[in-house]
Amino acid sequence: MLMLMNIWWSLPLTIIVFYLSRKLAARYKLPILNPLLIGIAVIIPILLITHTPYEHYFAGSRILNDLLQPAVVALAIPLYQQLHQIRAQWKSLISICFIGSIAAMVSGTAIALWAGATPEIAASILPKSVTTPIAMAVADSIGGIPAISAACVIAVGILGAIFGHTLFKILRIPTHASRGLAMGTVSHAVGTARAAEVDYIEGAYSSLALMTCGIITSLTAPFIFPIILHLYS
């Protein structure tokens, strides 16, 4: 009975918190007011105060998790609408995504090893810049911990969504294509959602980078990780 009581309010709680955080972000337009970040900051304390296990919360809001895959597929709509431009630039786009993917994997892993992390932790950090399902699968294939990878993916996505456009302004990067590719390469789906809010074209290029970098990371990570370990051994 207690489990049922814990389950029933998790879905409306999530929807209400997201709706209010969106309204707050739209009103004050501050990058720090990211709905995902606010949701984490609000819902986790509520679960702790009410002694609600995460499993119960997840069971009640499972429908939102089931909608994640269709939502990701929906990101292909702006990509399709910019297909004529992408076809004309495909060589440059693939090259940019390849270099960005390698840089994201090498930088995070190298810093982790330099700071004294174990190979297992370093393997968990390596796929931090791709979407969660891919990151967890890649981490598992190279000896990492999928749960840690998922946490790293969330952290990187939030940081990119909050500070990405501020960094673009500091570096004076004006083109929507460049911004979109950077967000999708580094901050995966969370960054892509933010890019799509800012500009339609930016969201399209970010979607392209999200998908392309996920494929590149999946194919190259098993070869890149042993090389990095060898260099730091």
RAVENWO-V777592 format. One record per pair of residues at least 24 apart in sequence whose ideal C-beta (glycine too) atoms are under 10 Angstrom apart, sorted by the first residue. I is the first residue (numbers start at 1). J is the second residue. D is the distance in Angstrom with one decimal. If there is no record, write none. Layout:
# RAVENWO-V777592
i=I j=J d=D
i=I j=J d=D
This chain:
# RAVENWO-V777592
i=2 j=51 d=9.6
i=2 j=52 d=9.5
i=2 j=56 d=8.8
i=3 j=52 d=9.4
i=3 j=53 d=8.7
i=3 j=55 d=9.1
i=3 j=56 d=5.7
i=3 j=59 d=8.1
i=3 j=60 d=9.5
i=4 j=56 d=9.1
i=4 j=59 d=9.8
i=4 j=60 d=9.2
i=5 j=50 d=9.7
i=5 j=52 d=9.3
i=5 j=56 d=9.2
i=6 j=47 d=9.1
i=6 j=50 d=7.4
i=6 j=51 d=8.8
i=6 j=52 d=4.7
i=6 j=53 d=7.6
i=6 j=55 d=9.5
i=6 j=56 d=4.2
i=6 j=57 d=7.2
i=6 j=59 d=8.6
i=6 j=60 d=7.2
i=7 j=52 d=9.0
i=7 j=55 d=9.8
i=7 j=56 d=5.6
i=7 j=57 d=7.9
i=7 j=58 d=9.3
i=7 j=59 d=5.4
i=7 j=60 d=3.7
i=7 j=61 d=8.7
i=7 j=62 d=9.5
i=8 j=60 d=6.3
i=9 j=46 d=9.5
i=9 j=50 d=9.1
i=9 j=52 d=9.0
i=9 j=57 d=9.2
i=9 j=60 d=7.1
i=9 j=61 d=9.7
i=10 j=43 d=8.7
i=10 j=46 d=9.6
i=10 j=47 d=8.8
i=10 j=52 d=7.7
i=10 j=54 d=10.0
i=10 j=56 d=7.2
i=10 j=57 d=4.5
i=10 j=58 d=7.7
i=10 j=59 d=7.6
i=10 j=60 d=3.2
i=10 j=61 d=4.6
i=10 j=62 d=9.1
i=10 j=64 d=9.4
i=11 j=57 d=9.4
i=11 j=59 d=9.9
i=11 j=60 d=5.4
i=11 j=61 d=4.7
i=11 j=62 d=8.6
i=11 j=63 d=6.8
i=11 j=64 d=7.2
i=12 j=60 d=9.0
i=12 j=61 d=9.1
i=13 j=39 d=9.8
i=13 j=42 d=8.8
i=13 j=43 d=6.7
i=13 j=46 d=7.0
i=13 j=47 d=9.4
i=13 j=52 d=9.9
i=13 j=57 d=8.4
i=13 j=60 d=8.6
i=13 j=61 d=8.0
i=14 j=39 d=7.2
i=14 j=42 d=9.8
i=14 j=43 d=6.9
i=14 j=57 d=8.4
i=14 j=60 d=8.6
i=14 j=61 d=5.0
i=14 j=63 d=9.9
i=14 j=64 d=6.3
i=15 j=61 d=8.6
i=15 j=64 d=8.1
i=16 j=42 d=9.6
i=17 j=41 d=9.4
i=17 j=42 d=5.1
i=17 j=43 d=6.0
i=17 j=46 d=8.7
i=18 j=42 d=9.8
i=18 j=43 d=9.7
i=18 j=64 d=9.0
i=22 j=197 d=10.0
i=25 j=197 d=9.1
i=26 j=197 d=9.5
i=30 j=162 d=9.0
i=31 j=161 d=7.4
i=31 j=162 d=4.5
i=31 j=163 d=6.5
i=31 j=164 d=8.1
i=31 j=165 d=6.8
i=31 j=166 d=6.3
i=31 j=194 d=8.5
i=32 j=158 d=9.9
i=32 j=161 d=10.0
i=32 j=162 d=5.7
i=32 j=163 d=9.0
i=33 j=162 d=8.8
i=34 j=157 d=9.3
i=34 j=158 d=6.0
i=34 j=159 d=9.6
i=34 j=160 d=10.0
i=34 j=161 d=5.2
i=34 j=162 d=5.5
i=34 j=190 d=8.1
i=34 j=193 d=9.6
i=34 j=194 d=7.6
i=35 j=161 d=9.3
i=35 j=190 d=9.9
i=35 j=193 d=9.1
i=35 j=194 d=9.9
i=36 j=154 d=7.7
i=36 j=157 d=7.5
i=36 j=158 d=5.9
i=36 j=161 d=7.3
i=36 j=162 d=9.7
i=36 j=190 d=6.2
i=36 j=193 d=8.6
i=36 j=194 d=9.6
i=37 j=154 d=9.6
i=37 j=157 d=9.9
i=37 j=158 d=5.3
i=37 j=159 d=9.6
i=37 j=161 d=8.2
i=37 j=162 d=7.1
i=37 j=190 d=9.7
i=40 j=154 d=8.1
i=40 j=158 d=8.1
i=68 j=131 d=9.8
i=68 j=132 d=9.0
i=68 j=133 d=9.1
i=68 j=189 d=8.8
i=69 j=133 d=9.0
i=71 j=189 d=8.5
i=71 j=193 d=8.9
i=72 j=131 d=7.4
i=72 j=133 d=9.3
i=72 j=188 d=10.0
i=72 j=189 d=6.4
i=72 j=192 d=9.0
i=72 j=207 d=9.1
i=72 j=210 d=8.4
i=72 j=211 d=9.2
i=74 j=196 d=9.9
i=74 j=207 d=9.5
i=75 j=184 d=9.4
i=75 j=189 d=7.5
i=75 j=192 d=6.0
i=75 j=193 d=8.1
i=75 j=195 d=10.0
i=75 j=196 d=7.4
i=75 j=203 d=7.4
i=75 j=204 d=8.7
i=75 j=206 d=8.2
i=75 j=207 d=4.3
i=75 j=208 d=9.5
i=75 j=210 d=7.1
i=75 j=211 d=8.4
i=76 j=204 d=9.2
i=76 j=207 d=6.3
i=76 j=208 d=9.2
i=76 j=210 d=9.9
i=76 j=211 d=8.0
i=77 j=196 d=9.8
i=77 j=203 d=9.4
i=77 j=204 d=8.7
i=77 j=207 d=8.6
i=78 j=180 d=9.6
i=78 j=192 d=9.7
i=78 j=195 d=9.8
i=78 j=196 d=6.7
i=78 j=199 d=9.9
i=78 j=200 d=5.8
i=78 j=201 d=7.6
i=78 j=202 d=9.1
i=78 j=203 d=5.1
i=78 j=204 d=3.9
i=78 j=205 d=8.9
i=78 j=206 d=9.0
i=78 j=207 d=6.3
i=78 j=208 d=9.5
i=79 j=203 d=8.5
i=79 j=204 d=4.9
i=79 j=205 d=8.2
i=79 j=206 d=9.1
i=79 j=207 d=4.4
i=79 j=208 d=5.6
i=79 j=210 d=9.3
i=79 j=211 d=8.0
i=80 j=204 d=8.4
i=80 j=207 d=9.4
i=81 j=200 d=8.2
i=81 j=201 d=9.2
i=81 j=204 d=6.8
i=82 j=177 d=9.0
i=82 j=180 d=9.5
i=82 j=200 d=8.5
i=82 j=201 d=6.3
i=82 j=203 d=9.3
i=82 j=204 d=4.1
i=82 j=205 d=7.3
i=82 j=207 d=9.1
i=82 j=208 d=8.2
i=83 j=204 d=8.9
i=83 j=208 d=9.7
i=85 j=177 d=8.1
i=85 j=201 d=8.4
i=85 j=204 d=8.6
i=85 j=205 d=8.9
i=86 j=177 d=9.4
i=86 j=204 d=7.9
i=86 j=205 d=8.0
i=86 j=208 d=6.3
i=89 j=177 d=8.0
i=89 j=205 d=9.5
i=89 j=208 d=9.9
i=90 j=208 d=9.5
i=90 j=212 d=10.0
i=92 j=177 d=9.7
i=92 j=181 d=9.6
i=93 j=177 d=8.7
i=93 j=181 d=7.2
i=93 j=205 d=8.0
i=93 j=208 d=6.5
i=93 j=209 d=8.0
i=93 j=212 d=7.3
i=94 j=208 d=9.7
i=94 j=212 d=6.8
i=94 j=216 d=8.7
i=96 j=177 d=9.6
i=96 j=178 d=8.8
i=96 j=181 d=5.6
i=96 j=182 d=9.0
i=96 j=185 d=7.7
i=96 j=205 d=9.8
i=96 j=208 d=9.9
i=96 j=209 d=7.8
i=96 j=212 d=9.0
i=96 j=213 d=9.7
i=97 j=181 d=7.2
i=97 j=184 d=8.2
i=97 j=185 d=6.2
i=97 j=208 d=7.8
i=97 j=209 d=5.5
i=97 j=210 d=9.5
i=97 j=211 d=9.1
i=97 j=212 d=4.2
i=97 j=213 d=5.2
i=97 j=214 d=9.6
i=97 j=215 d=8.8
i=97 j=216 d=6.2
i=97 j=217 d=9.8
i=98 j=185 d=9.9
i=98 j=212 d=8.2
i=98 j=213 d=8.5
i=98 j=216 d=5.7
i=98 j=220 d=8.4
i=99 j=185 d=9.0
i=99 j=216 d=9.7
i=100 j=129 d=8.2
i=100 j=181 d=7.4
i=100 j=182 d=7.6
i=100 j=184 d=8.8
i=100 j=185 d=3.7
i=100 j=186 d=7.2
i=100 j=209 d=7.2
i=100 j=212 d=9.2
i=100 j=213 d=6.4
i=100 j=216 d=8.7
i=101 j=127 d=9.7
i=101 j=129 d=7.5
i=101 j=130 d=8.0
i=101 j=185 d=6.8
i=101 j=186 d=9.8
i=101 j=209 d=9.1
i=101 j=212 d=8.0
i=101 j=213 d=4.6
i=101 j=214 d=8.7
i=101 j=215 d=8.9
i=101 j=216 d=4.3
i=101 j=217 d=5.2
i=101 j=218 d=9.7
i=101 j=219 d=9.5
i=101 j=220 d=7.0
i=101 j=221 d=9.1
i=101 j=224 d=9.3
i=102 j=213 d=9.8
i=102 j=216 d=7.9
i=102 j=217 d=9.0
i=102 j=220 d=7.0
i=102 j=221 d=10.0
i=102 j=224 d=6.9
i=103 j=129 d=9.2
i=103 j=185 d=8.6
i=103 j=186 d=9.1
i=104 j=128 d=7.2
i=104 j=129 d=4.0
i=104 j=130 d=8.3
i=104 j=156 d=8.8
i=104 j=185 d=6.7
i=104 j=186 d=6.2
i=104 j=213 d=7.6
i=104 j=216 d=9.9
i=104 j=217 d=7.8
i=105 j=129 d=7.6
i=105 j=130 d=9.2
i=105 j=138 d=9.2
i=105 j=213 d=9.8
i=105 j=216 d=9.3
i=105 j=217 d=6.5
i=105 j=220 d=7.4
i=105 j=221 d=6.4
i=105 j=224 d=5.4
i=105 j=225 d=7.8
i=105 j=228 d=8.1
i=106 j=224 d=6.9
i=106 j=225 d=9.7
i=106 j=227 d=9.0
i=106 j=228 d=6.4
i=106 j=231 d=9.7
i=108 j=152 d=7.9
i=108 j=156 d=8.5
i=109 j=142 d=9.9
i=109 j=221 d=9.6
i=109 j=224 d=8.0
i=109 j=225 d=6.8
i=109 j=227 d=10.0
i=109 j=228 d=5.1
i=109 j=229 d=8.5
i=109 j=232 d=8.8
i=110 j=228 d=6.3
i=110 j=231 d=8.3
i=110 j=232 d=7.3
i=112 j=152 d=9.8
i=112 j=228 d=9.7
i=112 j=232 d=9.7
i=113 j=228 d=7.1
i=113 j=229 d=7.6
i=113 j=231 d=8.9
i=113 j=232 d=4.5
i=113 j=233 d=9.3
i=114 j=232 d=7.5
i=119 j=143 d=6.8
i=119 j=144 d=8.7
i=119 j=225 d=8.5
i=119 j=226 d=9.9
i=119 j=228 d=9.5
i=119 j=229 d=5.9
i=119 j=232 d=9.0
i=119 j=233 d=9.4
i=120 j=144 d=6.2
i=120 j=145 d=6.4
i=120 j=148 d=8.7
i=121 j=145 d=7.5
i=121 j=148 d=6.9
i=121 j=152 d=9.9
i=122 j=225 d=7.8
i=122 j=228 d=7.6
i=122 j=229 d=7.6
i=122 j=232 d=8.5
i=123 j=148 d=9.2
i=123 j=149 d=8.5
i=123 j=221 d=8.7
i=123 j=225 d=6.0
i=123 j=228 d=9.6
i=123 j=229 d=8.8
i=124 j=148 d=3.9
i=124 j=149 d=4.8
i=124 j=150 d=9.2
i=124 j=151 d=8.7
i=124 j=152 d=6.8
i=125 j=149 d=7.5
i=125 j=151 d=10.0
i=125 j=152 d=5.6
i=125 j=156 d=9.6
i=126 j=152 d=9.1
i=126 j=217 d=8.4
i=126 j=221 d=6.1
i=126 j=224 d=7.5
i=126 j=225 d=5.9
i=126 j=228 d=8.1
i=127 j=152 d=8.1
i=127 j=153 d=7.6
i=127 j=188 d=9.9
i=127 j=214 d=9.1
i=127 j=217 d=5.7
i=127 j=218 d=8.4
i=127 j=221 d=6.2
i=127 j=225 d=9.6
i=128 j=152 d=4.1
i=128 j=153 d=5.8
i=128 j=154 d=9.6
i=128 j=155 d=7.8
i=128 j=156 d=4.9
i=128 j=157 d=9.2
i=128 j=186 d=9.1
i=128 j=187 d=9.9
i=128 j=188 d=9.0
i=128 j=217 d=9.8
i=129 j=153 d=7.8
i=129 j=156 d=5.9
i=129 j=157 d=8.8
i=129 j=160 d=8.7
i=129 j=184 d=9.5
i=129 j=185 d=6.7
i=129 j=186 d=5.2
i=129 j=187 d=7.2
i=129 j=188 d=6.4
i=129 j=191 d=9.2
i=129 j=209 d=10.0
i=129 j=210 d=9.8
i=129 j=213 d=6.9
i=129 j=214 d=9.4
i=129 j=217 d=7.5
i=130 j=156 d=9.5
i=130 j=184 d=10.0
i=130 j=185 d=9.2
i=130 j=186 d=9.9
i=130 j=188 d=5.7
i=130 j=189 d=9.3
i=130 j=210 d=8.0
i=130 j=211 d=9.7
i=130 j=213 d=6.0
i=130 j=214 d=4.6
i=130 j=215 d=9.1
i=130 j=216 d=8.8
i=130 j=217 d=4.8
i=130 j=218 d=7.8
i=130 j=221 d=9.2
i=131 j=157 d=8.7
i=131 j=184 d=9.9
i=131 j=188 d=4.6
i=131 j=189 d=5.1
i=131 j=190 d=9.0
i=131 j=192 d=9.0
i=131 j=210 d=6.6
i=131 j=211 d=8.9
i=131 j=213 d=9.1
i=131 j=214 d=5.9
i=131 j=217 d=9.7
i=132 j=157 d=8.8
i=132 j=188 d=7.9
i=132 j=189 d=7.9
i=132 j=190 d=9.7
i=133 j=214 d=8.9
i=134 j=188 d=8.6
i=134 j=210 d=9.8
i=134 j=211 d=9.9
i=134 j=213 d=9.1
i=134 j=214 d=4.6
i=134 j=215 d=8.5
i=134 j=217 d=6.7
i=134 j=218 d=5.9
i=134 j=221 d=9.6
i=135 j=188 d=8.2
i=135 j=214 d=8.7
i=135 j=217 d=8.1
i=135 j=218 d=9.6
i=135 j=221 d=9.7
i=137 j=218 d=7.3
i=137 j=221 d=9.7
i=138 j=214 d=9.1
i=138 j=217 d=6.1
i=138 j=218 d=5.9
i=138 j=219 d=9.8
i=138 j=220 d=9.6
i=138 j=221 d=4.8
i=138 j=222 d=8.2
i=138 j=225 d=9.1
i=139 j=221 d=8.7
i=139 j=225 d=9.9
i=141 j=218 d=8.6
i=141 j=221 d=7.3
i=141 j=222 d=6.2
i=141 j=225 d=9.4
i=142 j=221 d=5.9
i=142 j=222 d=5.9
i=142 j=223 d=9.8
i=142 j=224 d=8.9
i=142 j=225 d=4.7
i=142 j=226 d=8.3
i=142 j=229 d=9.7
i=143 j=225 d=8.1
i=143 j=229 d=9.8
i=144 j=221 d=9.6
i=144 j=225 d=8.7
i=153 j=187 d=9.4
i=153 j=188 d=6.6
i=153 j=189 d=8.9
i=153 j=190 d=8.5
i=154 j=188 d=9.8
i=154 j=190 d=7.6
i=155 j=190 d=9.9
i=156 j=186 d=7.0
i=156 j=187 d=6.1
i=156 j=188 d=7.5
i=156 j=190 d=8.2
i=156 j=191 d=8.5
i=157 j=183 d=9.7
i=157 j=186 d=9.0
i=157 j=187 d=5.0
i=157 j=188 d=5.6
i=157 j=189 d=6.8
i=157 j=190 d=3.0
i=157 j=191 d=6.0
i=157 j=192 d=9.1
i=157 j=193 d=8.8
i=157 j=194 d=8.9
i=158 j=187 d=8.3
i=158 j=190 d=6.3
i=158 j=191 d=9.2
i=158 j=194 d=9.7
i=159 j=186 d=9.0
i=159 j=187 d=7.3
i=159 j=190 d=9.1
i=159 j=191 d=9.1
i=160 j=184 d=9.5
i=160 j=185 d=9.6
i=160 j=186 d=5.4
i=160 j=187 d=2.6
i=160 j=188 d=8.1
i=160 j=190 d=6.7
i=160 j=191 d=4.1
i=160 j=192 d=9.5
i=160 j=194 d=7.4
i=160 j=195 d=9.3
i=161 j=187 d=6.2
i=161 j=189 d=9.9
i=161 j=190 d=5.1
i=161 j=191 d=5.5
i=161 j=192 d=9.2
i=161 j=193 d=7.3
i=161 j=194 d=4.0
i=161 j=195 d=8.7
i=161 j=197 d=9.2
i=162 j=187 d=9.6
i=162 j=190 d=9.6
i=162 j=191 d=9.8
i=162 j=194 d=8.4
i=163 j=187 d=9.6
i=164 j=190 d=9.9
i=164 j=191 d=6.1
i=164 j=194 d=6.8
i=164 j=195 d=7.9
i=164 j=198 d=9.3
i=164 j=206 d=9.9
i=165 j=191 d=9.9
i=165 j=194 d=7.6
i=165 j=195 d=8.5
i=165 j=198 d=6.4
i=165 j=199 d=9.9
i=165 j=202 d=9.4
i=168 j=198 d=9.7
i=168 j=202 d=9.8
i=175 j=201 d=9.3
i=175 j=202 d=9.0
i=175 j=205 d=9.4
i=176 j=200 d=8.4
i=176 j=201 d=4.4
i=176 j=202 d=4.2
i=176 j=203 d=8.9
i=176 j=204 d=8.7
i=176 j=205 d=7.0
i=176 j=206 d=9.5
i=177 j=201 d=6.9
i=177 j=202 d=7.6
i=177 j=204 d=8.7
i=177 j=205 d=4.8
i=177 j=206 d=9.6
i=177 j=208 d=9.4
i=178 j=202 d=9.0
i=178 j=205 d=8.1
i=179 j=203 d=10.0
i=179 j=205 d=7.8
i=179 j=206 d=8.0
i=180 j=204 d=6.7
i=180 j=205 d=3.0
i=180 j=206 d=4.0
i=180 j=207 d=7.9
i=180 j=208 d=7.6
i=180 j=209 d=6.8
i=180 j=210 d=9.6
i=181 j=205 d=5.2
i=181 j=206 d=7.0
i=181 j=208 d=7.4
i=181 j=209 d=4.7
i=181 j=210 d=9.9
i=181 j=212 d=9.2
i=181 j=213 d=9.4
i=182 j=206 d=8.2
i=182 j=209 d=7.7
i=183 j=207 d=9.9
i=183 j=209 d=7.3
i=183 j=210 d=8.6
i=184 j=208 d=6.6
i=184 j=209 d=2.8
i=184 j=210 d=4.2
i=184 j=211 d=8.1
i=184 j=212 d=8.1
i=184 j=213 d=6.8
i=184 j=214 d=9.5
i=185 j=209 d=4.6
i=185 j=210 d=8.0
i=185 j=212 d=8.4
i=185 j=213 d=5.1
i=185 j=216 d=9.6
i=186 j=213 d=8.7
i=188 j=213 d=7.9
i=188 j=214 d=7.7
i=189 j=214 d=9.7
